[in-house]
Amino acid sequence: MPLDTKPVSWRKSSHSSMDENSQCVEVAALPIPPSATWRKSAHSSMDENSMCVEIVTLPIGPSPSEWHKSSRSGGEDHAMCVEVAASGVTVAVRDSKDPDGPYLTFAPDQWRALAERIRQGRLDLP
């Protein structure tokens, strides 16, 4: 799932110029998942003692261990299986027959509302 940075508080780095027209670096505290990878920026000095910038690569979408088969998925042949991954901020839903395919994302309250409508049979086909 893409990282939602809208609710994050961004601030200008203390190492950036305060001149309004200069280039600066903005920083924010974000939750970094364990599956993220770090690397030294190509614009940083390779000298061990110098200050450098490290860049994090965040995974796109839920990791394989985050997906769980829905308890409502039926049949031995898994022909009608749905998998769900929840991060607290987003709920992702995919077809278990196509784990590398697309998935839908919902805010948790939207997911609860959809699941309730499904449970009530309000979305059943005639």
Secondary structure, 3 states (H helix, E strand, C coil): CCCCCCCCCCEECCCCCCCCCCCCCEECCCCCCCCCEEEECCCCCCCCCCCCCEEEECCCCCCHHHCEECCCCECCCCCECEEEEECCCCEEEEECCCCCCCCEEECHHHHHHHHHHHHCCCCCCC
